[in-house]
Amino acid sequence: MLLAFDTATSAVTVALHDGARVIAESTTVDASRHGELLAPRMRAVLTDARAEVSDVTRIAVGVGPGPFTGLRVGLMTARTMAAVLQVPAVGVCTLDVVAAAVTCAESFLVATDARRKEVYWARYDSPTSRVSDPAVSKPADMADPGPVAGVGPSLYPEHFPHPLAPEFPRAADLARLVASGTAQLLPVEPLYLRRPDVAEPGSRKRVGR
């Protein structure tokens, strides 16, 4: 079974795929409780599917781009579980997970919250065809009257007036992308487009007399 999850946005989302279909999923939107919510959501999904952790044969995780604090929860969990269960783990760009659920006959953007009054974004020709690398920009620099998925239009409606669903990634879509072989697979490493907000302190400055 494929266990999929993503914590790169405000959504903590988990799903289980049995090789043919998604058999259980859970999504909670809470920007400040990724660490508290991920493990309970995993247990709930496994319980709903009447499965055990030992039934997991593969792991898929969203690797961002996303704020450092939430993103690292998912990545550390994926690495730890893969090592303990001795199963492979793969990463997928979180913007691709959002795009996978879009229903649109024309090209579109996905724009998610990058904080600092910026958005992470990428352009797509179709839900499974990204035509630009993920980037981070000021909304005014990316203002687009065309369709835009993700939470960007809710945060900056003056720059993205044509919102598309969904606002957040769903692990069910991540699982389907990976199970179908249509996902662009990445290492289980954070897809950072800028330095993390939190950094280790530098060496202390010497104080002269």
C-alpha positions, 0 to 999 in steps of 0.5 A: 500500500502507498501512504501519501501525505503533505505538510508543505501548506496550511493543510495536513493531508494524508491518504492511503492507496491500495494500488487500485484506488484511494481507500482512506484519506483525511485533510485538516487545514491548520497552519500552526499544528502540523506536528500535532496533527500528522501522526493522529491523521495517519492513524485515523487513515490506517484505521479507516482502511483497516490497515496496519503500518506494516502494510505500507510498502511505499511512501510519497510526500509533498516536498514543497515549496513551502514554509520551513516549519510545516514542510520539515514535519512531513519530510522527517516523518517520511524519512523516518518511516521509510527507514523503519519500515525499509520501504522506498519513499519519493517526493513530489512538488506540492504545486503539482499536487494542487494542479492535479485536482484542477479542472480547466481547459486552458493553461493556469497557474498554481499560487500558494502562500510563501509568507512575507507577502509572496507566493510560490507559483508555477504554470501548467498546460494541464493538470499533469503538465508543468511548463515552468519551474517552481518560483517565489515572487511578489503577487504584484509581479505575478498578477494574472487575470487568468485562472489560478489555483491554490490559496493565492487568489484568496490572499491576493484577489486584486492580483489573481481575480479568477480563482480555481479549486482547489486551494490546498493539496490533497494527499489523495491526489498525491497518491493517485499521481504516484500510483499512476506513474504520472508524477515527476518524482523528486528526492525526499528533500525540501524544495526550498526557493529561499533561505528558511525563516529560522537560521542557526545563530552565528558565532558570538561577536567579541566584545572589546574593552 
